[in-house]
Amino acid sequence: QSQLVQSGGGLAQPGGSLRLSCAASGFTLDYHGISWFRQAPGKEREGIACISSHPDGDGSTLYADSVKGRFTVSRDNADNTVYLQMNSLQTEDTAIYYCAASEDLMVKLCVPTDWERSPVDHWGQGTQVTVSS
Protein backbone atom coordinates (compact mmCIF):
# COMPACT_ATOMS: atom_id res chain seq x y z
CA GLN A 1 0.00 0.00 0.00
CA SER A 2 1.36 3.41 -0.97
CA GLN A 3 1.92 5.85 1.86
CA LEU A 4 4.10 8.67 3.20
CA VAL A 5 5.37 8.37 6.76
CA GLN A 6 6.70 11.46 8.50
CA SER A 7 9.11 11.63 11.41
CA GLY A 8 11.07 14.29 13.23
CA GLY A 9 9.66 17.51 14.56
CA GLY A 10 9.10 18.33 18.19
CA LEU A 11 10.12 21.26 20.38
CA ALA A 12 12.87 23.72 19.52
CA GLN A 13 14.05 27.05 20.88
CA PRO A 14 14.14 30.18 18.72
CA GLY A 15 17.26 30.01 16.57
CA GLY A 16 17.38 26.24 16.81
CA SER A 17 17.09 23.54 14.15
CA LEU A 18 14.96 20.51 13.35
CA ARG A 19 14.93 18.03 10.47
CA LEU A 20 11.74 16.46 9.21
CA SER A 21 11.70 13.21 7.23
CA CYS A 22 9.14 12.02 4.70
CA ALA A 23 9.61 8.39 3.69
CA ALA A 24 7.68 6.77 0.85
CA SER A 25 6.66 3.13 0.63
CA GLY A 26 4.84 1.43 -2.22
CA PHE A 27 5.94 3.96 -4.84
CA THR A 28 9.07 5.66 -6.11
CA LEU A 29 9.37 9.14 -4.65
CA ASP A 30 11.84 10.29 -7.28
CA TYR A 31 9.13 10.26 -9.95
CA HIS A 32 6.91 12.62 -7.96
CA GLY A 33 7.07 16.26 -7.14
CA ILE A 34 7.21 16.64 -3.36
CA SER A 35 5.76 19.60 -1.52
CA TRP A 36 5.76 20.72 2.10
CA PHE A 37 2.86 22.52 3.77
CA ARG A 38 2.26 23.84 7.24
CA GLN A 39 -0.81 24.96 9.13
CA ALA A 40 -0.84 26.96 12.33
CA PRO A 41 -3.93 27.17 14.57
CA GLY A 42 -6.45 29.62 13.16
CA LYS A 43 -4.46 30.17 9.98
CA GLU A 44 -4.77 29.01 6.40
CA ARG A 45 -2.60 26.14 5.16
CA GLU A 46 0.61 27.51 3.67
CA GLY A 47 2.77 25.95 0.98
CA ILE A 48 6.39 26.45 2.01
CA ALA A 49 8.57 24.33 -0.29
CA CYS A 50 8.63 22.17 -3.40
CA ILE A 51 11.21 19.81 -4.87
CA SER A 52 10.74 18.73 -8.47
CA SER A 53 10.98 15.19 -9.82
CA HIS A 54 14.28 14.26 -11.41
CA PRO A 55 12.83 13.11 -14.76
CA ASP A 56 10.89 16.35 -15.26
CA GLY A 57 12.53 19.08 -13.17
CA ASP A 58 16.00 17.71 -12.34
CA GLY A 59 15.38 17.95 -8.61
CA SER A 60 15.18 21.75 -8.50
CA THR A 61 13.64 23.40 -5.44
CA LEU A 62 11.36 26.34 -4.70
CA TYR A 63 10.67 28.06 -1.37
CA ALA A 64 8.11 30.45 0.02
CA ASP A 65 9.46 33.83 1.11
CA SER A 66 8.59 33.02 4.71
CA VAL A 67 11.17 30.20 4.86
CA LYS A 68 13.64 30.98 2.08
CA GLY A 69 17.21 31.06 3.34
CA ARG A 70 16.31 29.09 6.47
CA PHE A 71 14.71 25.84 5.22
CA THR A 72 16.21 23.36 2.75
CA VAL A 73 14.56 20.43 0.95
CA SER A 74 16.64 17.46 -0.19
CA ARG A 75 16.18 13.91 -1.51
CA ASP A 76 17.84 10.63 -0.60
CA ASN A 77 16.93 8.31 -3.45
CA ALA A 78 18.55 5.29 -1.81
CA ASP A 79 16.18 5.61 1.16
CA ASN A 80 13.25 6.87 -0.93
CA THR A 81 13.01 9.77 1.50
CA VAL A 82 12.69 13.56 1.32
CA TYR A 83 13.97 15.80 4.11
CA LEU A 84 13.11 19.29 5.29
CA GLN A 85 15.99 20.86 7.19
CA MET A 86 14.75 23.79 9.27
CA ASN A 87 17.32 26.23 10.63
CA SER A 88 17.05 29.56 12.44
CA LEU A 89 13.61 28.60 13.68
CA GLN A 90 11.24 31.33 14.81
CA THR A 91 8.12 31.23 16.94
CA GLU A 92 6.12 31.95 13.78
CA ASP A 93 7.24 28.56 12.43
CA THR A 94 5.09 26.77 15.01
CA ALA A 95 2.62 24.63 13.04
CA ILE A 96 1.74 21.13 11.91
CA TYR A 97 3.94 20.24 8.94
CA TYR A 98 2.81 17.95 6.12
CA CYS A 99 4.65 16.45 3.17
CA ALA A 100 2.82 15.58 -0.02
CA ALA A 101 3.63 13.67 -3.21
CA SER A 102 2.07 14.51 -6.54
CA GLU A 103 2.24 13.29 -10.13
CA ASP A 104 0.70 16.56 -11.31
CA LEU A 105 3.00 18.27 -13.80
CA MET A 106 2.80 21.60 -11.97
CA VAL A 107 4.24 19.96 -8.86
CA LYS A 108 6.73 17.76 -10.72
CA LEU A 109 8.14 20.97 -12.21
CA CYS A 110 7.55 23.17 -9.12
CA VAL A 111 5.81 25.81 -11.21
CA PRO A 112 5.55 29.03 -9.15
CA THR A 113 2.17 29.58 -7.47
CA ASP A 114 0.51 26.66 -9.28
CA TRP A 115 2.30 23.88 -7.39
CA GLU A 116 0.67 24.58 -4.02
CA ARG A 117 -2.82 24.49 -5.50
CA SER A 118 -2.36 21.31 -7.53
CA PRO A 119 -3.81 17.86 -6.68
CA VAL A 120 -1.98 15.70 -4.14
CA ASP A 121 -1.78 11.92 -4.53
CA HIS A 122 -0.30 11.05 -1.12
CA TRP A 123 -0.28 13.01 2.14
CA GLY A 124 1.99 12.44 5.09
CA GLN A 125 0.26 12.17 8.47
CA GLY A 126 1.69 15.47 9.68
CA THR A 127 4.04 16.28 12.53
CA GLN A 128 3.93 19.05 15.14
CA VAL A 129 6.73 21.61 15.26
CA THR A 130 6.71 23.93 18.25
CA VAL A 131 9.20 26.79 18.59
CA SER A 132 9.21 28.34 22.04
CA SER A 133 11.62 29.67 24.64
Phi and psi in radians as a Rosetta constraint file:
Dihedral C 1 N 2 CA 2 C 2 CIRCULARHARMONIC -1.334 0.35
Dihedral N 2 CA 2 C 2 N 3 CIRCULARHARMONIC 2.336 0.35
Dihedral C 2 N 3 CA 3 C 3 CIRCULARHARMONIC -2.811 0.35
Dihedral N 3 CA 3 C 3 N 4 CIRCULARHARMONIC 2.815 0.35
Dihedral C 3 N 4 CA 4 C 4 CIRCULARHARMONIC -2.023 0.35
Dihedral N 4 CA 4 C 4 N 5 CIRCULARHARMONIC 2.241 0.35
Dihedral C 4 N 5 CA 5 C 5 CIRCULARHARMONIC -2.034 0.35
Dihedral N 5 CA 5 C 5 N 6 CIRCULARHARMONIC 2.116 0.35
Dihedral C 5 N 6 CA 6 C 6 CIRCULARHARMONIC -1.705 0.35
Dihedral N 6 CA 6 C 6 N 7 CIRCULARHARMONIC 2.608 0.35
Dihedral C 6 N 7 CA 7 C 7 CIRCULARHARMONIC -2.571 0.35
Dihedral N 7 CA 7 C 7 N 8 CIRCULARHARMONIC 2.970 0.35
Dihedral C 7 N 8 CA 8 C 8 CIRCULARHARMONIC 1.638 0.35
Dihedral N 8 CA 8 C 8 N 9 CIRCULARHARMONIC -2.849 0.35
Dihedral C 8 N 9 CA 9 C 9 CIRCULARHARMONIC 1.422 0.35
Dihedral N 9 CA 9 C 9 N 10 CIRCULARHARMONIC -3.032 0.35
Dihedral C 9 N 10 CA 10 C 10 CIRCULARHARMONIC 2.213 0.35
Dihedral N 10 CA 10 C 10 N 11 CIRCULARHARMONIC -2.591 0.35
Dihedral C 10 N 11 CA 11 C 11 CIRCULARHARMONIC -1.824 0.35
Dihedral N 11 CA 11 C 11 N 12 CIRCULARHARMONIC 2.325 0.35
Dihedral C 11 N 12 CA 12 C 12 CIRCULARHARMONIC -2.413 0.35
Dihedral N 12 CA 12 C 12 N 13 CIRCULARHARMONIC 2.683 0.35
Dihedral C 12 N 13 CA 13 C 13 CIRCULARHARMONIC -1.505 0.35
Dihedral N 13 CA 13 C 13 N 14 CIRCULARHARMONIC 2.716 0.35
Dihedral C 13 N 14 CA 14 C 14 CIRCULARHARMONIC -0.937 0.35
Dihedral N 14 CA 14 C 14 N 15 CIRCULARHARMONIC 2.330 0.35
Dihedral C 14 N 15 CA 15 C 15 CIRCULARHARMONIC 1.567 0.35
Dihedral N 15 CA 15 C 15 N 16 CIRCULARHARMONIC -0.147 0.35
Dihedral C 15 N 16 CA 16 C 16 CIRCULARHARMONIC -1.459 0.35
Dihedral N 16 CA 16 C 16 N 17 CIRCULARHARMONIC -3.048 0.35
Dihedral C 16 N 17 CA 17 C 17 CIRCULARHARMONIC -2.345 0.35
Dihedral N 17 CA 17 C 17 N 18 CIRCULARHARMONIC 2.649 0.35
Dihedral C 17 N 18 CA 18 C 18 CIRCULARHARMONIC -2.516 0.35
Dihedral N 18 CA 18 C 18 N 19 CIRCULARHARMONIC 2.667 0.35
Dihedral C 18 N 19 CA 19 C 19 CIRCULARHARMONIC -2.179 0.35
Dihedral N 19 CA 19 C 19 N 20 CIRCULARHARMONIC 2.171 0.35
Dihedral C 19 N 20 CA 20 C 20 CIRCULARHARMONIC -1.717 0.35
Dihedral N 20 CA 20 C 20 N 21 CIRCULARHARMONIC 2.492 0.35
Dihedral C 20 N 21 CA 21 C 21 CIRCULARHARMONIC -2.026 0.35
Dihedral N 21 CA 21 C 21 N 22 CIRCULARHARMONIC 2.573 0.35
Dihedral C 21 N 22 CA 22 C 22 CIRCULARHARMONIC -2.397 0.35
Dihedral N 22 CA 22 C 22 N 23 CIRCULARHARMONIC 1.767 0.35
Dihedral C 22 N 23 CA 23 C 23 CIRCULARHARMONIC -1.812 0.35
Dihedral N 23 CA 23 C 23 N 24 CIRCULARHARMONIC 2.289 0.35
Dihedral C 23 N 24 CA 24 C 24 CIRCULARHARMONIC -1.728 0.35
Dihedral N 24 CA 24 C 24 N 25 CIRCULARHARMONIC 2.480 0.35
Dihedral C 24 N 25 CA 25 C 25 CIRCULARHARMONIC -2.352 0.35
Dihedral N 25 CA 25 C 25 N 26 CIRCULARHARMONIC 2.470 0.35
Dihedral C 25 N 26 CA 26 C 26 CIRCULARHARMONIC 1.545 0.35
Dihedral N 26 CA 26 C 26 N 27 CIRCULARHARMONIC -0.083 0.35
Dihedral C 26 N 27 CA 27 C 27 CIRCULARHARMONIC -2.750 0.35
Dihedral N 27 CA 27 C 27 N 28 CIRCULARHARMONIC 2.843 0.35
Dihedral C 27 N 28 CA 28 C 28 CIRCULARHARMONIC -1.617 0.35
Dihedral N 28 CA 28 C 28 N 29 CIRCULARHARMONIC 2.005 0.35
Dihedral C 28 N 29 CA 29 C 29 CIRCULARHARMONIC -1.153 0.35
Dihedral N 29 CA 29 C 29 N 30 CIRCULARHARMONIC -0.515 0.35
Dihedral C 29 N 30 CA 30 C 30 CIRCULARHARMONIC -1.112 0.35
Dihedral N 30 CA 30 C 30 N 31 CIRCULARHARMONIC -0.396 0.35
Dihedral C 30 N 31 CA 31 C 31 CIRCULARHARMONIC -1.624 0.35
Dihedral N 31 CA 31 C 31 N 32 CIRCULARHARMONIC 0.153 0.35
Dihedral C 31 N 32 CA 32 C 32 CIRCULARHARMONIC -2.077 0.35
Dihedral N 32 CA 32 C 32 N 33 CIRCULARHARMONIC 2.623 0.35
Dihedral C 32 N 33 CA 33 C 33 CIRCULARHARMONIC -1.397 0.35
Dihedral N 33 CA 33 C 33 N 34 CIRCULARHARMONIC 2.377 0.35
Dihedral C 33 N 34 CA 34 C 34 CIRCULARHARMONIC -1.996 0.35
Dihedral N 34 CA 34 C 34 N 35 CIRCULARHARMONIC 2.284 0.35
Dihedral C 34 N 35 CA 35 C 35 CIRCULARHARMONIC -2.136 0.35
Dihedral N 35 CA 35 C 35 N 36 CIRCULARHARMONIC 2.727 0.35
Dihedral C 35 N 36 CA 36 C 36 CIRCULARHARMONIC -2.124 0.35
Dihedral N 36 CA 36 C 36 N 37 CIRCULARHARMONIC 2.320 0.35
Dihedral C 36 N 37 CA 37 C 37 CIRCULARHARMONIC -2.165 0.35
Dihedral N 37 CA 37 C 37 N 38 CIRCULARHARMONIC 2.790 0.35
Dihedral C 37 N 38 CA 38 C 38 CIRCULARHARMONIC -2.498 0.35
Dihedral N 38 CA 38 C 38 N 39 CIRCULARHARMONIC 2.668 0.35
Dihedral C 38 N 39 CA 39 C 39 CIRCULARHARMONIC -2.469 0.35
Dihedral N 39 CA 39 C 39 N 40 CIRCULARHARMONIC 2.079 0.35
Dihedral C 39 N 40 CA 40 C 40 CIRCULARHARMONIC -1.640 0.35
Dihedral N 40 CA 40 C 40 N 41 CIRCULARHARMONIC 2.695 0.35
Dihedral C 40 N 41 CA 41 C 41 CIRCULARHARMONIC -0.956 0.35
Dihedral N 41 CA 41 C 41 N 42 CIRCULARHARMONIC 2.262 0.35
Dihedral C 41 N 42 CA 42 C 42 CIRCULARHARMONIC 1.342 0.35
Dihedral N 42 CA 42 C 42 N 43 CIRCULARHARMONIC 0.075 0.35
Dihedral C 42 N 43 CA 43 C 43 CIRCULARHARMONIC -2.089 0.35
Dihedral N 43 CA 43 C 43 N 44 CIRCULARHARMONIC 2.777 0.35
Dihedral C 43 N 44 CA 44 C 44 CIRCULARHARMONIC -1.273 0.35
Dihedral N 44 CA 44 C 44 N 45 CIRCULARHARMONIC 2.577 0.35
Dihedral C 44 N 45 CA 45 C 45 CIRCULARHARMONIC -1.050 0.35
Dihedral N 45 CA 45 C 45 N 46 CIRCULARHARMONIC 2.360 0.35
Dihedral C 45 N 46 CA 46 C 46 CIRCULARHARMONIC -2.093 0.35
Dihedral N 46 CA 46 C 46 N 47 CIRCULARHARMONIC 2.215 0.35
Dihedral C 46 N 47 CA 47 C 47 CIRCULARHARMONIC -1.367 0.35
Dihedral N 47 CA 47 C 47 N 48 CIRCULARHARMONIC 2.225 0.35
Dihedral C 47 N 48 CA 48 C 48 CIRCULARHARMONIC -2.033 0.35
Dihedral N 48 CA 48 C 48 N 49 CIRCULARHARMONIC -0.391 0.35
Dihedral C 48 N 49 CA 49 C 49 CIRCULARHARMONIC -2.803 0.35
Dihedral N 49 CA 49 C 49 N 50 CIRCULARHARMONIC 2.698 0.35
Dihedral C 49 N 50 CA 50 C 50 CIRCULARHARMONIC -2.527 0.35
Dihedral N 50 CA 50 C 50 N 51 CIRCULARHARMONIC 2.430 0.35
Dihedral C 50 N 51 CA 51 C 51 CIRCULARHARMONIC -2.196 0.35
Dihedral N 51 CA 51 C 51 N 52 CIRCULARHARMONIC 2.192 0.35
Dihedral C 51 N 52 CA 52 C 52 CIRCULARHARMONIC -1.329 0.35
Dihedral N 52 CA 52 C 52 N 53 CIRCULARHARMONIC 2.799 0.35
Dihedral C 52 N 53 CA 53 C 53 CIRCULARHARMONIC -1.252 0.35
Dihedral N 53 CA 53 C 53 N 54 CIRCULARHARMONIC 2.620 0.35
Dihedral C 53 N 54 CA 54 C 54 CIRCULARHARMONIC -1.165 0.35
Dihedral N 54 CA 54 C 54 N 55 CIRCULARHARMONIC -0.731 0.35
Dihedral C 54 N 55 CA 55 C 55 CIRCULARHARMONIC -1.096 0.35
Dihedral N 55 CA 55 C 55 N 56 CIRCULARHARMONIC -0.559 0.35
Dihedral C 55 N 56 CA 56 C 56 CIRCULARHARMONIC -1.807 0.35
Dihedral N 56 CA 56 C 56 N 57 CIRCULARHARMONIC -0.746 0.35
Dihedral C 56 N 57 CA 57 C 57 CIRCULARHARMONIC -2.090 0.35
Dihedral N 57 CA 57 C 57 N 58 CIRCULARHARMONIC 0.086 0.35
Dihedral C 57 N 58 CA 58 C 58 CIRCULARHARMONIC 1.061 0.35
Dihedral N 58 CA 58 C 58 N 59 CIRCULARHARMONIC 0.485 0.35
Dihedral C 58 N 59 CA 59 C 59 CIRCULARHARMONIC 1.293 0.35
Dihedral N 59 CA 59 C 59 N 60 CIRCULARHARMONIC 0.278 0.35
Dihedral C 59 N 60 CA 60 C 60 CIRCULARHARMONIC -1.147 0.35
Dihedral N 60 CA 60 C 60 N 61 CIRCULARHARMONIC 2.747 0.35
Dihedral C 60 N 61 CA 61 C 61 CIRCULARHARMONIC -2.164 0.35
Dihedral N 61 CA 61 C 61 N 62 CIRCULARHARMONIC 2.779 0.35
Dihedral C 61 N 62 CA 62 C 62 CIRCULARHARMONIC -2.509 0.35
Dihedral N 62 CA 62 C 62 N 63 CIRCULARHARMONIC 2.441 0.35
Dihedral C 62 N 63 CA 63 C 63 CIRCULARHARMONIC -2.282 0.35
Dihedral N 63 CA 63 C 63 N 64 CIRCULARHARMONIC 2.551 0.35
Dihedral C 63 N 64 CA 64 C 64 CIRCULARHARMONIC -1.235 0.35
Dihedral N 64 CA 64 C 64 N 65 CIRCULARHARMONIC 2.666 0.35
Dihedral C 64 N 65 CA 65 C 65 CIRCULARHARMONIC -1.032 0.35
Dihedral N 65 CA 65 C 65 N 66 CIRCULARHARMONIC -0.518 0.35
Dihedral C 65 N 66 CA 66 C 66 CIRCULARHARMONIC -1.174 0.35
Dihedral N 66 CA 66 C 66 N 67 CIRCULARHARMONIC -0.369 0.35
Dihedral C 66 N 67 CA 67 C 67 CIRCULARHARMONIC -2.162 0.35
Dihedral N 67 CA 67 C 67 N 68 CIRCULARHARMONIC -0.147 0.35
Dihedral C 67 N 68 CA 68 C 68 CIRCULARHARMONIC -1.031 0.35
Dihedral N 68 CA 68 C 68 N 69 CIRCULARHARMONIC 2.331 0.35
Dihedral C 68 N 69 CA 69 C 69 CIRCULARHARMONIC 1.569 0.35
Dihedral N 69 CA 69 C 69 N 70 CIRCULARHARMONIC -0.238 0.35
Dihedral C 69 N 70 CA 70 C 70 CIRCULARHARMONIC -2.032 0.35
Dihedral N 70 CA 70 C 70 N 71 CIRCULARHARMONIC -0.607 0.35
Dihedral C 70 N 71 CA 71 C 71 CIRCULARHARMONIC -1.872 0.35
Dihedral N 71 CA 71 C 71 N 72 CIRCULARHARMONIC 2.566 0.35
Dihedral C 71 N 72 CA 72 C 72 CIRCULARHARMONIC -2.398 0.35
Dihedral N 72 CA 72 C 72 N 73 CIRCULARHARMONIC 2.285 0.35
Dihedral C 72 N 73 CA 73 C 73 CIRCULARHARMONIC -1.769 0.35
Dihedral N 73 CA 73 C 73 N 74 CIRCULARHARMONIC 2.420 0.35
Dihedral C 73 N 74 CA 74 C 74 CIRCULARHARMONIC -2.535 0.35
Dihedral N 74 CA 74 C 74 N 75 CIRCULARHARMONIC 2.830 0.35
Dihedral C 74 N 75 CA 75 C 75 CIRCULARHARMONIC -2.055 0.35
Dihedral N 75 CA 75 C 75 N 76 CIRCULARHARMONIC 2.542 0.35
Dihedral C 75 N 76 CA 76 C 76 CIRCULARHARMONIC -2.158 0.35
Dihedral N 76 CA 76 C 76 N 77 CIRCULARHARMONIC 1.691 0.35
Dihedral C 76 N 77 CA 77 C 77 CIRCULARHARMONIC -1.130 0.35
Dihedral N 77 CA 77 C 77 N 78 CIRCULARHARMONIC -0.567 0.35
Dihedral C 77 N 78 CA 78 C 78 CIRCULARHARMONIC -1.092 0.35
Dihedral N 78 CA 78 C 78 N 79 CIRCULARHARMONIC -0.637 0.35
Dihedral C 78 N 79 CA 79 C 79 CIRCULARHARMONIC -1.703 0.35
Dihedral N 79 CA 79 C 79 N 80 CIRCULARHARMONIC -0.008 0.35
Dihedral C 79 N 80 CA 80 C 80 CIRCULARHARMONIC 0.943 0.35
Dihedral N 80 CA 80 C 80 N 81 CIRCULARHARMONIC 0.803 0.35
Dihedral C 80 N 81 CA 81 C 81 CIRCULARHARMONIC -2.340 0.35
Dihedral N 81 CA 81 C 81 N 82 CIRCULARHARMONIC 2.511 0.35
Dihedral C 81 N 82 CA 82 C 82 CIRCULARHARMONIC -2.002 0.35
Dihedral N 82 CA 82 C 82 N 83 CIRCULARHARMONIC 2.463 0.35
Dihedral C 82 N 83 CA 83 C 83 CIRCULARHARMONIC -2.070 0.35
Dihedral N 83 CA 83 C 83 N 84 CIRCULARHARMONIC 2.612 0.35
Dihedral C 83 N 84 CA 84 C 84 CIRCULARHARMONIC -2.144 0.35
Dihedral N 84 CA 84 C 84 N 85 CIRCULARHARMONIC 1.843 0.35
Dihedral C 84 N 85 CA 85 C 85 CIRCULARHARMONIC -1.534 0.35
Dihedral N 85 CA 85 C 85 N 86 CIRCULARHARMONIC 2.152 0.35
Dihedral C 85 N 86 CA 86 C 86 CIRCULARHARMONIC -2.025 0.35
Dihedral N 86 CA 86 C 86 N 87 CIRCULARHARMONIC 1.988 0.35
Dihedral C 86 N 87 CA 87 C 87 CIRCULARHARMONIC -2.005 0.35
Dihedral N 87 CA 87 C 87 N 88 CIRCULARHARMONIC 2.880 0.35
Dihedral C 87 N 88 CA 88 C 88 CIRCULARHARMONIC 0.855 0.35
Dihedral N 88 CA 88 C 88 N 89 CIRCULARHARMONIC 0.841 0.35
Dihedral C 88 N 89 CA 89 C 89 CIRCULARHARMONIC -1.107 0.35
Dihedral N 89 CA 89 C 89 N 90 CIRCULARHARMONIC 2.518 0.35
Dihedral C 89 N 90 CA 90 C 90 CIRCULARHARMONIC -2.128 0.35
Dihedral N 90 CA 90 C 90 N 91 CIRCULARHARMONIC 2.800 0.35
Dihedral C 90 N 91 CA 91 C 91 CIRCULARHARMONIC -1.041 0.35
Dihedral N 91 CA 91 C 91 N 92 CIRCULARHARMONIC -0.519 0.35
Dihedral C 91 N 92 CA 92 C 92 CIRCULARHARMONIC -1.181 0.35
Dihedral N 92 CA 92 C 92 N 93 CIRCULARHARMONIC -0.236 0.35
Dihedral C 92 N 93 CA 93 C 93 CIRCULARHARMONIC -1.423 0.35
Dihedral N 93 CA 93 C 93 N 94 CIRCULARHARMONIC -0.116 0.35
Dihedral C 93 N 94 CA 94 C 94 CIRCULARHARMONIC -1.077 0.35
Dihedral N 94 CA 94 C 94 N 95 CIRCULARHARMONIC 2.117 0.35
Dihedral C 94 N 95 CA 95 C 95 CIRCULARHARMONIC -3.091 0.35
Dihedral N 95 CA 95 C 95 N 96 CIRCULARHARMONIC 3.005 0.35
Dihedral C 95 N 96 CA 96 C 96 CIRCULARHARMONIC -1.576 0.35
Dihedral N 96 CA 96 C 96 N 97 CIRCULARHARMONIC 2.257 0.35
Dihedral C 96 N 97 CA 97 C 97 CIRCULARHARMONIC -1.857 0.35
Dihedral N 97 CA 97 C 97 N 98 CIRCULARHARMONIC 2.344 0.35
Dihedral C 97 N 98 CA 98 C 98 CIRCULARHARMONIC -2.187 0.35
Dihedral N 98 CA 98 C 98 N 99 CIRCULARHARMONIC 2.423 0.35
Dihedral C 98 N 99 CA 99 C 99 CIRCULARHARMONIC -1.779 0.35
Dihedral N 99 CA 99 C 99 N 100 CIRCULARHARMONIC 2.724 0.35
Dihedral C 99 N 100 CA 100 C 100 CIRCULARHARMONIC -2.581 0.35
Dihedral N 100 CA 100 C 100 N 101 CIRCULARHARMONIC 2.469 0.35
Dihedral C 100 N 101 CA 101 C 101 CIRCULARHARMONIC -1.991 0.35
Dihedral N 101 CA 101 C 101 N 102 CIRCULARHARMONIC 2.404 0.35
Dihedral C 101 N 102 CA 102 C 102 CIRCULARHARMONIC -2.471 0.35
Dihedral N 102 CA 102 C 102 N 103 CIRCULARHARMONIC 2.478 0.35
Dihedral C 102 N 103 CA 103 C 103 CIRCULARHARMONIC -1.670 0.35
Dihedral N 103 CA 103 C 103 N 104 CIRCULARHARMONIC 0.016 0.35
Dihedral C 103 N 104 CA 104 C 104 CIRCULARHARMONIC -1.135 0.35
Dihedral N 104 CA 104 C 104 N 105 CIRCULARHARMONIC 2.378 0.35
Dihedral C 104 N 105 CA 105 C 105 CIRCULARHARMONIC -1.047 0.35
Dihedral N 105 CA 105 C 105 N 106 CIRCULARHARMONIC -0.610 0.35
Dihedral C 105 N 106 CA 106 C 106 CIRCULARHARMONIC -1.120 0.35
Dihedral N 106 CA 106 C 106 N 107 CIRCULARHARMONIC -0.553 0.35
Dihedral C 106 N 107 CA 107 C 107 CIRCULARHARMONIC -1.457 0.35
Dihedral N 107 CA 107 C 107 N 108 CIRCULARHARMONIC -0.713 0.35
Dihedral C 107 N 108 CA 108 C 108 CIRCULARHARMONIC -1.053 0.35
Dihedral N 108 CA 108 C 108 N 109 CIRCULARHARMONIC -0.458 0.35
Dihedral C 108 N 109 CA 109 C 109 CIRCULARHARMONIC -1.821 0.35
Dihedral N 109 CA 109 C 109 N 110 CIRCULARHARMONIC -0.057 0.35
Dihedral C 109 N 110 CA 110 C 110 CIRCULARHARMONIC 0.880 0.35
Dihedral N 110 CA 110 C 110 N 111 CIRCULARHARMONIC 0.930 0.35
Dihedral C 110 N 111 CA 111 C 111 CIRCULARHARMONIC -1.220 0.35
Dihedral N 111 CA 111 C 111 N 112 CIRCULARHARMONIC 2.190 0.35
Dihedral C 111 N 112 CA 112 C 112 CIRCULARHARMONIC -0.891 0.35
Dihedral N 112 CA 112 C 112 N 113 CIRCULARHARMONIC 2.383 0.35
Dihedral C 112 N 113 CA 113 C 113 CIRCULARHARMONIC 1.258 0.35
Dihedral N 113 CA 113 C 113 N 114 CIRCULARHARMONIC -0.827 0.35
Dihedral C 113 N 114 CA 114 C 114 CIRCULARHARMONIC -1.189 0.35
Dihedral N 114 CA 114 C 114 N 115 CIRCULARHARMONIC -0.577 0.35
Dihedral C 114 N 115 CA 115 C 115 CIRCULARHARMONIC -1.070 0.35
Dihedral N 115 CA 115 C 115 N 116 CIRCULARHARMONIC -0.663 0.35
Dihedral C 115 N 116 CA 116 C 116 CIRCULARHARMONIC -1.370 0.35
Dihedral N 116 CA 116 C 116 N 117 CIRCULARHARMONIC -0.129 0.35
Dihedral C 116 N 117 CA 117 C 117 CIRCULARHARMONIC -1.964 0.35
Dihedral N 117 CA 117 C 117 N 118 CIRCULARHARMONIC 0.153 0.35
Dihedral C 117 N 118 CA 118 C 118 CIRCULARHARMONIC -1.582 0.35
Dihedral N 118 CA 118 C 118 N 119 CIRCULARHARMONIC 2.770 0.35
Dihedral C 118 N 119 CA 119 C 119 CIRCULARHARMONIC -1.058 0.35
Dihedral N 119 CA 119 C 119 N 120 CIRCULARHARMONIC 2.528 0.35
Dihedral C 119 N 120 CA 120 C 120 CIRCULARHARMONIC -1.929 0.35
Dihedral N 120 CA 120 C 120 N 121 CIRCULARHARMONIC 2.343 0.35
Dihedral C 120 N 121 CA 121 C 121 CIRCULARHARMONIC -1.593 0.35
Dihedral N 121 CA 121 C 121 N 122 CIRCULARHARMONIC -0.615 0.35
Dihedral C 121 N 122 CA 122 C 122 CIRCULARHARMONIC -2.440 0.35
Dihedral N 122 CA 122 C 122 N 123 CIRCULARHARMONIC 2.271 0.35
Dihedral C 122 N 123 CA 123 C 123 CIRCULARHARMONIC -1.874 0.35
Dihedral N 123 CA 123 C 123 N 124 CIRCULARHARMONIC 2.440 0.35
Dihedral C 123 N 124 CA 124 C 124 CIRCULARHARMONIC -1.275 0.35
Dihedral N 124 CA 124 C 124 N 125 CIRCULARHARMONIC 2.889 0.35
Dihedral C 124 N 125 CA 125 C 125 CIRCULARHARMONIC -1.357 0.35
Dihedral N 125 CA 125 C 125 N 126 CIRCULARHARMONIC -0.210 0.35
Dihedral C 125 N 126 CA 126 C 126 CIRCULARHARMONIC 1.589 0.35
Dihedral N 126 CA 126 C 126 N 127 CIRCULARHARMONIC 2.605 0.35
Dihedral C 126 N 127 CA 127 C 127 CIRCULARHARMONIC -2.513 0.35
Dihedral N 127 CA 127 C 127 N 128 CIRCULARHARMONIC 2.459 0.35
Dihedral C 127 N 128 CA 128 C 128 CIRCULARHARMONIC -1.424 0.35
Dihedral N 128 CA 128 C 128 N 129 CIRCULARHARMONIC 2.303 0.35
Dihedral C 128 N 129 CA 129 C 129 CIRCULARHARMONIC -2.083 0.35
Dihedral N 129 CA 129 C 129 N 130 CIRCULARHARMONIC 2.131 0.35
Dihedral C 129 N 130 CA 130 C 130 CIRCULARHARMONIC -2.124 0.35
Dihedral N 130 CA 130 C 130 N 131 CIRCULARHARMONIC 2.173 0.35
Dihedral C 130 N 131 CA 131 C 131 CIRCULARHARMONIC -1.995 0.35
Dihedral N 131 CA 131 C 131 N 132 CIRCULARHARMONIC 1.997 0.35
Dihedral C 131 N 132 CA 132 C 132 CIRCULARHARMONIC -2.727 0.35
Dihedral N 132 CA 132 C 132 N 133 CIRCULARHARMONIC 2.573 0.35
